[in-house]
């Protein structure tokens, strides 16, 4: 549809200019004025009802000592130290000392005692609501409420209020600090400011004295504890030396390592010898059953006895061989020689067994010797470990004795130093300048308060105007309407003054009025809405009741008729007809009777109500308006009337209320939606447009009705006057001869 062309582009690419902001401010200027007036008046009342406050200041030179007595180290600027002193100046203890010093709890002061009767009007108003609420939930007995406050409680309360009014201001790039006090009484301000300085110095002296005393007491107590610890540790050391025979222990510490080294060397030799004998024994054991092979072993072959026996056996074997050659086998000499040879071999075997047994004995002895040395070495190592443990225990006990003795000596030294210096750290405070009697109040700062009230009121009012504008989702202006709906704005109708004549017939009765000219501008927009020819059958509707659709229908029809066209004003709002009442016409017969009976058309049309203007009223209200308007007879009627008149302007029910307008839209050429500025919402307009779009309707655009031009700006006058200047040209370009009426 036409109204949808470029809709997304318009909504996404709209620009905000300074004039848009100025337009909002101009439109909501009443909000700005009201907010500004309320804020400024409240500031004005509050400022001039405030009690004058006087400020008195005293200057102190606050300095940290250059060195600490115990460390003798230079101390530079310490931010934490100065911040601590500032808090100490504002502390409740200093304030309470001032109260006691000046006897503020014994004399009445309306500012410090906070008597409700002496509070300012503003304070009373502000305190009224909390007091009312607390009284509603108060559970104390009447006797408790009537009791006088405790003197200490009263003094603490005054000290708390006094502390809240102490102002500590360090002077930049110096060690000087300003101590100020504000009150309605200039003399009280001066007295309290000077007393705060004195109370602060006194508080420092008390703190330092109590701190030094506490330090000495603590160190003395700690030194006594350490003395007892030293005595206990020394006694433990002596008992340990006695129980462990410390003199013998010292000798054993030097002997045991030598013994371990000696045993370790012997063990290495014994292990080597055992391995040699073990290897020899294994070889001998293998050949013990083979005498012939056993003789090949060095340990056996080298035995002197076996060597002698071996020679004798060789000689005996030679003798047996020689005798066997000489004598027979049973010769006594040969047999005796053989017996001697056997005896020698038997002796040889016995000797071999003896040597083997000797090797075994040597091997067993080597193993026993190695085991013995290993046991002795293990015992020596165990003894060494035991001695080391005892020596370590002795060292621990001895170190504990030395540590306790050193700590005890250090504490005794510091106790003496504290007694001499009387403090661990000194603070130098000097009153540089005493407070003088203030001559002029520092509060309220009337000029500043009024200036701030003016600024806050002005900008707050502007902000409130934009906030109200943000919350307003109703139709406001042509640009805004086109940007947020995508529909073309055909024209504007200014809000009519109540003193003027009824707006329904203003085009007829006041053709030269501003409102009449606005309808003529809308007429021009309709006539020029299409390039070829304008729509002839036009439906005029709205989104909801009381938006001015009926008056708009009448005036558009009247404006077109004044241009020389034959126009039929069709009242299709069969539910709430008003046109007959506006013109004083009979409504006994009309559209409803024509659609439901055989009534002749000429009987229901009121001819020439105004020049070139005829009216077909609604007639009696039927029970089924939607069915009648959607009937075939209605369609034929529109087609017939379209042949008889140049234009048909159809007044129909609101779009979002009933479906009557959608029924009529099917048989008409175009639709105009009437909106009321400040009443019709954009959501309603978009919903109505969406319904018409779904019906594939031709929407000419929207008309903004009842626009308050007094809240508008020159831009809208130019927008409006564009159509006003075009009304005459429309007659020349689009005027045609009226058709003959039916």
C-alpha positions in Angstrom: 0.0 0.0 0.0 1.0 3.6 -0.5 1.3 4.3 3.2 3.7 1.4 3.6 6.2 2.7 1.0 9.4 3.5 2.7 8.0 2.8 6.1 10.9 0.9 7.5 13.4 3.4 6.0 11.5 6.3 7.6 11.5 4.7 11.0 15.2 3.6 10.9 16.7 6.7 9.2 14.8 9.5 11.0 17.1 12.2 12.2 16.9 14.1 15.4 17.7 17.8 15.2 18.0 20.6 17.7 14.6 21.9 16.6 13.1 18.6 17.7 14.3 19.2 21.2 13.1 22.8 21.1 9.8 21.6 19.9 9.4 19.3 22.8 10.4 22.0 25.3 7.9 24.4 23.6 5.1 21.9 23.7 5.7 20.9 27.3 6.6 24.4 28.5 3.8 24.3 31.1 5.5 21.3 32.7 8.9 23.2 32.6 7.3 26.3 34.2 5.5 24.2 36.9 8.6 22.2 37.8 10.8 25.2 37.8 8.4 27.2 40.0 7.9 24.4 42.5 11.7 23.8 42.9 12.6 27.5 43.0 9.9 28.3 45.6 11.0 25.3 47.8 14.6 26.4 47.6 13.6 30.0 48.3 11.5 29.0 51.3 14.2 26.6 52.6 17.0 29.1 52.2 15.3 32.0 54.0 13.9 29.7 56.7 17.3 28.3 57.5 19.0 29.4 60.7 22.3 31.4 60.0 25.3 29.4 60.9 28.7 30.8 62.0 32.1 29.2 61.5 35.1 29.7 63.7 38.5 28.1 63.0 41.7 27.5 64.9 45.0 26.5 63.3 47.3 23.7 64.7 50.8 22.7 63.6 50.7 19.0 63.7 54.1 17.4 63.4 55.6 13.9 63.9 58.9 13.6 65.7 62.0 13.2 63.5 63.3 10.0 65.1 62.0 7.2 67.2 64.0 6.7 70.5 64.3 3.0 70.2 65.2 2.7 66.5 66.9 6.1 65.9 65.5 6.1 62.4 64.3 9.2 60.6 60.5 9.4 60.0 59.3 11.3 57.0 55.7 12.3 56.0 53.3 9.6 57.1 49.8 9.9 55.5 48.3 7.3 57.8 49.6 9.2 60.9 48.0 12.4 59.8 44.8 10.7 58.8 44.7 9.1 62.3 45.2 12.5 64.0 42.3 14.0 61.9 40.0 11.2 63.1 41.2 11.7 66.7 40.3 15.4 66.5 36.7 14.4 65.5 36.5 11.6 68.0 33.8 11.3 70.6 36.3 11.3 73.4 37.6 14.8 72.3 34.1 16.1 71.9 33.1 14.7 75.3 36.1 16.4 76.9 35.0 19.7 75.3 31.5 19.2 76.7 32.9 18.6 80.2 35.4 21.5 79.8 32.8 24.0 78.8 29.9 22.5 80.9 27.7 22.4 77.8 25.5 19.7 79.4 24.7 22.0 82.2 23.6 25.0 80.2 20.8 25.2 77.7 21.7 25.7 74.1 19.0 25.3 71.4 21.4 24.1 68.9 23.3 21.5 70.9 20.4 20.4 73.1 18.2 20.0 70.0 15.0 21.2 71.7 12.1 20.6 69.2 10.6 24.0 70.1 13.6 25.8 68.9 14.1 24.0 65.6 13.5 25.8 62.3 10.2 25.5 60.4 11.9 23.3 57.8 13.4 21.0 60.4 10.0 20.6 62.1 8.3 19.7 58.8 11.0 17.2 57.9 11.0 15.7 61.4 7.2 15.5 61.7 6.7 12.4 59.6 9.3 10.1 61.3 8.0 11.3 64.6 4.5 10.4 63.6 5.5 6.9 62.4 7.6 6.2 65.5 4.7 7.3 67.8 2.4 4.8 66.1 4.7 1.9 67.0 5.9 3.2 70.4 5.6 0.7 73.2 7.2 2.5 76.1 5.2 3.2 79.2 4.0 6.7 80.0 6.2 6.9 83.0 9.3 6.1 80.8 8.4 8.8 78.4 8.2 11.4 81.1 11.6 10.6 82.7 14.4 13.1 82.3 17.4 11.9 80.3 20.5 10.6 82.3 23.2 13.3 82.6 25.8 11.1 81.0 23.4 10.3 78.2 22.7 13.9 77.7 26.4 14.8 77.6 27.1 12.0 75.2 24.3 13.2 72.9 25.6 16.8 73.0 29.1 15.4 72.3 27.9 13.4 69.4 26.2 16.5 67.8 29.3 18.6 68.5 31.5 16.0 66.9 29.3 16.0 63.8 29.9 19.7 63.4 33.7 19.6 63.8 35.4 20.2 60.4 39.1 19.2 60.0 40.8 20.7 56.9 44.5 20.1 56.3 46.2 23.1 54.7 47.7 22.0 51.4 51.5 21.6 51.2 51.9 22.2 54.9 51.7 20.5 58.3 49.0 23.0 59.5 45.4 21.8 60.0 42.3 24.0 60.4 39.9 22.9 63.1 36.5 24.5 62.6 33.2 24.4 64.3 29.8 25.6 63.0 26.8 26.7 65.1 24.1 29.4 65.1 26.0 31.2 68.0 29.2 32.9 66.9 30.6 33.0 70.4 29.8 29.3 70.9 31.6 28.6 67.6 34.8 30.4 68.7 34.8 28.9 72.2 34.2 25.4 71.0 36.9 25.7 68.2 39.5 26.8 70.7 38.4 24.1 73.2 38.7 21.4 70.6 42.3 22.2 70.1 43.0 22.1 73.9 41.0 18.9 74.3 42.9 17.3 71.4 46.3 18.1 73.0 45.1 16.8 76.3 43.8 13.7 74.7 47.2 13.1 73.0 49.0 13.5 76.4 46.7 11.1 78.0 47.1 8.6 75.2 50.9 8.8 75.2 51.1 8.5 79.0 48.8 5.6 79.1 50.6 4.0 76.1 54.0 4.4 77.8 52.7 3.1 81.1 51.1 0.1 79.4 54.3 -0.5 77.3 56.5 -0.5 80.4 54.1 -2.8 82.3 53.9 -5.2 79.4 57.7 -5.3 78.8 58.3 -5.8 82.5 55.9 -8.6 82.7 57.4 -10.1 79.5 60.9 -9.7 80.9 60.0 -11.6 84.1 58.5 -14.4 82.0 61.7 -14.6 80.0 63.8 -14.6 83.1 61.9 -17.6 84.4 62.3 -19.2 80.9 66.1 -18.7 81.1 66.3 -20.3 84.5 64.2 -23.2 83.4 66.2 -23.8 80.3 69.5 -23.6 82.1 68.3 -26.1 84.7 67.2 -28.4 81.9 70.6 -28.1 80.3 72.4 -29.0 83.5 70.2 -32.0 84.2 70.8 -33.2 80.6 74.6 -32.9 81.0 74.5 -34.8 84.3 72.2 -37.6 83.0 74.1 -38.1 79.8 77.6 -37.9 81.3 78.4 -35.0 79.0 82.3 -35.3 79.6 82.3 -38.9 78.4 80.0 -37.9 75.6 82.4 -35.3 74.3 85.2 -37.9 74.2 83.0 -40.5 72.5 82.1 -37.9 69.8 85.8 -37.9 68.7 86.6 -41.6 69.2 83.6 -43.2 67.4 84.3 -41.8 63.9 87.8 -43.2 64.1 86.6 -46.6 65.2 84.0 -46.6 62.4 86.6 -45.9 59.8 88.9 -48.7 61.2 86.1 -51.2 61.2 85.0 -50.2 57.8 88.6 -50.8 56.4 88.8 -54.3 58.1 85.4 -55.2 56.8 86.4 -54.4 53.3 89.5 -56.7 53.6 87.5 -59.5 55.2 84.9 -59.3 52.5 87.6 -59.6 49.8 89.3 -62.6 51.6 85.9 -64.3 52.0 85.1 -64.0 48.4 88.5 -65.6 47.4 88.1 -68.5 49.9 84.5 -68.9 48.8 85.6 -69.3 45.1 88.4 -71.8 46.1 86.1 -73.8 48.3 83.5 -74.1 45.5 86.2 -75.4 43.2 87.6 -77.9 45.7 84.1 -79.1 46.6 83.4 -79.9 42.9 86.5 -82.2 42.6 86.4 -83.7 46.1 85.0 -86.9 44.7 87.5 -87.0 41.9 91.0 -87.3 43.3 92.6 -87.4 39.9 91.2 -84.0 39.0 91.6 -82.6 42.6 95.4 -82.9 42.2 95.2 -80.3 39.4 94.1 -77.6 41.7 96.8 -75.3 42.9 95.9 -75.5 46.5 96.2 -79.3 46.4 99.1 -79.5 44.0 101.1 -77.1 46.1 100.7 -79.1 49.3 104.2 -80.5 50.3 102.9 -83.8 51.7 100.9 -84.4 48.5 103.9 -83.6 46.4 106.0 -86.2 48.3 103.3 -88.8 48.1 102.9 -88.1 44.4 106.7 -88.8 43.8 106.5 -92.0 45.9 103.4 -93.2 44.0 105.2 -92.6 40.7 108.3 -94.6 41.9 106.0 -97.3 43.3 104.2 -97.6 40.0 107.6 -97.9 38.2 108.6 -100.7 40.6 105.3 -102.6 40.1 105.8 -102.4 36.3 109.4 -103.7 36.5 108.5 -106.5 38.9 105.5 -107.5 36.7 107.9 -108.0 33.8 110.3 -110.1 35.9 107.9 -112.1 38.0 104.5 -113.6 37.6 101.3 -112.0 38.8 101.2 -113.9 42.0 104.8 -113.5 42.9 105.1 -112.3 46.5 107.5 -109.5 45.6 105.1 -108.2 43.0 102.1 -108.5 45.3 104.0 -106.6 48.1 104.9 -103.9 45.6 101.2 -103.5 44.6 100.1 -103.4 48.2 102.7 -100.6 48.8 101.3 -98.7 45.8 97.7 -99.0 47.0 98.8 -97.8 50.5 100.4 -94.7 48.9 97.3 -93.9 46.9 95.2 -94.3 50.0 97.4 -91.9 51.9 97.2 -89.5 48.9 93.4 -89.5 49.0 93.4 -88.9 52.8 95.7 -86.0 52.3 93.5 -84.5 49.6 90.5 -84.7 51.9 92.6 -83.1 54.6 93.4 -80.2 52.3 89.8 -79.8 51.2 88.7 -79.8 54.8 91.3 -77.2 55.6 90.0 -75.0 52.7 86.5 -75.3 54.1 87.6 -74.3 57.6 89.4 -71.3 56.2 86.2 -70.3 54.3 84.1 -70.7 57.4 86.5 -68.7 59.4 86.5 -65.9 56.8 82.7 -65.8 56.9 82.6 -65.6 60.6 85.2 -62.9 60.7 83.2 -60.8 58.1 80.0 -61.2 60.1 81.8 -60.2 63.3 83.2 -57.1 61.7 79.9 -56.1 60.1 78.2 -56.5 63.5 80.9 -54.3 65.2 80.5 -51.7 62.5 76.7 -51.6 62.9 77.1 -51.2 66.6 79.6 -48.4 66.1 77.2 -46.6 63.7 74.3 -47.0 66.1 76.4 -45.6 68.9 77.4 -42.7 66.6 73.8 -42.0 65.8 72.8 -42.1 69.5 75.7 -39.7 70.3 74.7 -37.4 67.5 71.1 -37.3 68.7 72.2 -36.6 72.2 74.5 -33.9 70.9 71.7 -32.4 68.8 69.4 -32.4 71.9 72.1 -30.7 73.8 72.5 -28.1 71.0 68.7 -27.4 71.0 68.6 -27.0 74.8 71.7 -24.8 74.7 70.3 -22.6 71.9 67.1 -22.2 73.8 69.0 -21.1 76.8 71.0 -18.6 74.6 67.8 -17.3 72.9 65.9 -16.8 76.1 68.9 -15.1 77.6 69.2 -12.7 74.6 65.5 -11.9 74.6 65.6 -11.3 78.3 68.5 -9.0 78.0 66.8 -7.1 75.1 63.6 -6.6 77.2 65.5 -5.4 80.2 67.3 -2.9 78.0 64.0 -1.6 76.4 62.3 -1.3 79.8 65.2 0.9 80.9 64.9 2.9 77.7 61.2 3.3 78.1 61.7 4.5 81.6 64.2 7.1 80.4 62.4 8.4 77.3 58.8 7.9 78.7 57.4 7.3 75.2 58.2 5.3 72.1 57.0 8.0 69.7 56.4 11.8 70.3 53.9 14.0 68.5 54.5 17.8 68.5 51.3 19.9 68.4 51.3 23.7 68.5 48.4 26.1 68.4 49.4 28.5 65.6 46.3 30.6 65.5 43.4 30.8 67.9 39.8 31.1 66.6 38.3 34.6 66.4 34.7 35.7 66.7 33.0 35.2 63.3 31.2 38.3 62.0 29.2 36.9 59.1 27.4 33.6 58.7 28.7 30.9 56.3 25.3 29.3 55.9 22.9 29.6 54.2 24.7 30.8 51.1 21.6 32.5 49.7 22.9 33.6 46.3 24.4 30.2 45.6 21.3 28.4 46.8 19.0 30.5 44.6 21.3 30.0 41.7 21.3 26.3 42.2 17.6 26.3 42.6 17.2 28.2 39.4 19.6 25.8 37.5 18.1 22.7 39.0 14.5 23.9 38.5 15.2 24.9 34.9 17.1 21.8 33.8 14.9 19.5 36.0 11.8 21.0 34.3 13.4 20.4 30.9 14.2 16.8 31.9 10.6 16.4 33.2 9.3 17.7 29.9 11.3 15.1 28.0 10.2 12.4 30.4 6.6 13.3 30.0 7.1 13.4 26.2 8.7 10.0 26.4 5.7 8.6 28.2 3.3 10.1 25.7 2.6 7.6 23.0 -0.3 9.6 21.4 -0.3 11.3 18.1 1.5 14.6 18.3 2.7 16.0 15.0 2.8 15.1 11.3 6.5 14.2 11.3 6.1 12.0 14.4 3.0 10.4 13.0 4.6 9.6 9.6 7.8 8.3 11.2 6.0 6.0 13.7 3.1 4.7 11.5 4.5 5.0 7.9 1.2 6.6 6.8 0.9 9.9 4.9 -0.5 12.8 6.9 -3.2 14.4 4.7 -3.7 17.4 7.0 -4.1 18.9 10.4 -7.2 20.3 12.0 -6.5 22.8 14.8 -8.1 22.5 18.2 -11.2 24.6 18.2 -11.9 27.2 20.9 -15.1 26.4 22.8 -16.3 29.9 22.1 -16.4 29.3 18.4 -19.3 27.7 16.5 -19.8 23.9 16.4 -17.0 22.3 14.3 -19.3 19.9 12.5 -20.7 22.6 10.1 -17.9 25.1 10.3 -16.9 24.7 6.6 -20.5 25.6 5.7 -21.1 28.3 8.2 -17.6 29.8 8.5 -15.9 29.0 5.1 -13.2 31.5 5.7 -12.2 30.4 9.2 -8.8 28.8 10.0 -10.4 25.5 10.7 -12.4 25.6 7.4 -9.2 26.3 5.6 -7.6 23.3 7.2 -10.4 21.1 5.8 -9.9 22.7 2.4 -6.2 21.8 2.6 -7.3 18.2 3.3 -9.6 18.4 0.3 -6.7 19.5 -1.8 -4.6 16.6 -0.5 -7.3 14.2 -1.4 -7.8 15.6 -4.9 -4.1 15.4 -5.6 -3.5 12.0 -3.9 -3.2 10.1 -7.2 -1.6 11.1 -10.5 -4.6 10.1 -12.7 -7.8 10.8 -10.8 -8.7 11.0 -7.1 -10.7 8.2 -5.4 -14.4 8.9 -5.6 -15.8 6.7 -2.8 -14.0 7.5 0.4 -14.4 5.8 3.8 -13.7 8.0 6.8 -13.1 6.1 10.0 -11.1 6.2 13.3 -9.5 3.8 15.6 -11.8 4.5 18.6 -14.8 6.7 19.4 -14.7 10.5 20.0 -11.8 11.1 17.7 -13.8 13.4 15.4 -14.5 11.1 12.4 -18.1 12.4 12.0 -17.2 16.1 12.0 -14.3 15.3 9.7 -16.6 13.4 7.3 -19.1 16.3 7.2 -16.5 19.0 6.7 -14.5 17.1 4.1 -17.8 16.5 2.2 -18.7 20.2 2.6 -15.2 21.3 1.4 -15.4 19.1 -1.7 -18.9 20.3 -2.4 -17.8 23.9 -2.2 -15.3 23.2 -4.9 -18.2 22.5 -7.2 -18.4 18.7 -7.1 -21.6 16.8 -6.3 -21.1 15.0 -3.1 -23.1 12.5 -1.1 -22.4 12.3 2.6 -23.3 8.7 3.5 -23.9 8.0 7.2 -22.8 4.4 7.6 -22.4 4.5 11.3 -25.6 2.6 12.1 -24.7 2.2 15.7 -24.3 5.8 16.8 -25.6 8.1 14.1 -25.1 11.8 14.6 -25.3 13.5 11.1 -29.1 13.8 11.2 -28.9 15.6 14.5 -26.1 17.9 13.3 -28.2 19.0 10.3 -31.6 18.7 12.0 -32.8 16.1 9.5 -35.4 13.4 10.0 -33.9 10.0 10.6 -37.1 8.0 10.4 -35.9 6.7 7.1 -32.4 6.2 5.9 -29.7 3.7 5.0 -31.0 0.9 7.3 -34.6 1.2 6.0 -33.4 1.2 2.4 -31.3 -2.0 3.0 -34.0 -3.8 4.8 -37.1 -2.8 2.8 -38.4 -1.7 -0.5 -38.0 2.0 0.3 -37.2 4.1 -2.8 -33.7 5.6 -2.7 -35.0 9.1 -3.4 -37.1 8.9 -0.2 -34.0 8.5 2.0 -31.6 11.0 0.4 -31.8 14.6 1.6 -31.0 16.7 -1.4 -29.1 19.9 -1.4 -28.6 20.2 2.4 -25.9 22.6 1.2 -24.9 23.6 -2.3 -23.9 20.4 -4.2 -24.1 18.4 -0.9 -26.7 15.6 -0.3 -27.0 13.4 2.7 -28.1 9.8 3.2 -28.7 9.4 6.9 -28.4 6.2 8.9 -32.0 5.7 9.6 -33.3 3.7 12.6 -30.6 1.6 14.4 -30.8 -2.0 13.1 -30.0 -5.1 15.2 -27.5 -6.3 12.7 -25.4 -3.4 11.3 -22.4 -5.5 10.1 -24.6 -7.9 8.1 -26.4 -4.9 6.4 -23.2 -3.1 5.5 -21.7 -6.3 4.1 -24.7 -7.2 2.0 -25.0 -7.3 -1.7 -27.7 -4.7 -1.6 -25.2 -2.3 0.0 -22.6 -3.0 -2.7 -25.1 -2.3 -5.4 -26.2 0.9 -3.6 -22.6 2.2 -3.6 -22.1 1.4 -7.2 -25.4 3.2 -8.1 -24.5 6.2 -6.0 -21.1 6.3 -7.5 -22.7 6.9 -10.9 -24.9 9.7 -9.6 -22.3 11.7 -7.6 -18.8 12.9 -8.1 -17.8 11.9 -4.6 -19.2 9.7 -1.8 -17.9 10.4 1.7 -18.8 7.6 4.0 -18.9 8.1 7.8 -18.3 4.7 9.4 -17.8 3.3 12.9 -14.3 3.1 14.5 -12.0 0.4 13.1 -11.0 -1.3 16.4 -14.5 -1.3 17.9 -16.5 -3.2 15.4 -16.1 -4.8 12.0 -18.5 -2.4 10.1 -15.7 -0.3 8.6 -13.9 -3.4 7.2 -17.2 -4.5 5.6 -17.6 -1.1 3.9 -13.9 -0.9 2.9 -14.5 -3.7 0.4 -16.9 -1.6 -1.7 -15.2 1.8 -1.4 -12.1 3.1 -3.2 -10.0 4.4 -0.3 -9.9 4.9 3.4 -8.9 7.8 5.6 -8.2 7.3 9.3 -9.0 10.2 11.6 -6.8 10.6 14.8 -7.1 12.9 17.7 -4.0 14.7 18.8 -3.1 13.8 22.4 -5.7 11.0 22.5 -5.1 8.4 19.7 -2.1 6.2 20.4 0.3 5.1 17.7 -0.3 1.5 18.6 -4.0 1.9 17.8 -3.2 3.6 14.5 -0.7 0.8 13.6 -3.2 -1.8 14.5 -5.9 -0.2 12.3 -3.5 0.2 9.4 -2.6 -3.5 9.8 -6.2 -4.5 9.6 -6.7 -2.5 6.4 -3.5 -3.8 5.0 -4.7 -7.4 5.5 -7.8 -6.4 3.6 -5.6 -5.0 0.8 -7.3 -1.6 1.2 -6.1 1.6 -0.3 -5.3 3.9 2.6 -5.0 7.6 1.6 -3.5 8.5 4.9 -4.4 9.9 8.3 -5.8 13.2 9.5 -4.6 14.7 12.8 -7.7 16.2 14.4 -7.8 18.7 17.4 -4.1 19.7 17.2 -3.4 22.4 19.8 -1.4 24.8 17.6 -0.7 26.9 20.7 1.6 24.2 21.9 3.0 23.7 18.4 5.7 25.8 16.6 6.2 27.6 13.3 7.2 24.4 11.5 3.6 23.0 11.8 2.2 26.3 10.6 4.4 26.0 7.5 3.3 22.4 7.1 -0.3 23.4 7.5 0.0 26.5 5.2 1.4 24.3 2.4 -2.0 22.8 1.9 -3.8 26.0 2.4 -1.8 27.7 -0.4 -2.6 24.7 -2.7 -6.4 24.8 -2.4 -6.9 27.2 -5.2 -4.8 25.4 -7.7 -6.8 22.2 -7.0 -9.9 23.8 -8.4 -8.1 24.6 -11.7 -6.4 21.3 -12.1 -9.1 18.9 -10.9 -12.4 20.7 -11.2 -15.0 19.1 -13.4 -18.7 19.6 -14.1 -21.0 18.1 -11.5 -23.0 15.1 -12.4 -26.7 15.1 -12.4 -28.1 13.9 -9.1 -30.4 11.0 -9.0 
